[in-house]
């Protein structure tokens, strides 16, 4: 059986994209999975799974959304390099969403994480062996 999911959900994830994205952004600020889970009111294992999943493909995500940024922006401003690839990936998603919103203002009605899910086919947190 196949199920079609809106951009608000990602494959194999029970939480909405905006919730997962908020957790990734909080983690990118330096909080561990336990504190992120407490802030979001979720189980630590859930957040730990998100962070592990993104860590396994953060470089691919960063690369994909950097290409999206360059394709959409007239004069792209690249995010500053960070010491962690998770931070780089989160920054690249945010920058690509800003570029999309600058080109198509209606994109501001879509969260950056719904945008990310749509731009990457909902595979943001899937296995690293799944091509982006």
KABELZI-V943882 format. One record per helix or strand of 2 or more residues. SS is the DSSP state (helix for helix, strand for strand). FROM is the first residue (numbers start at 1). TO is the last residue. If there is no record, write none. Layout:
((SS	FROM	TO) (SS	FROM	TO))
//
This chain:
((helix	17	28) (helix	33	40) (helix	44	72) (helix	85	103) (helix	105	109) (helix	112	119))
//
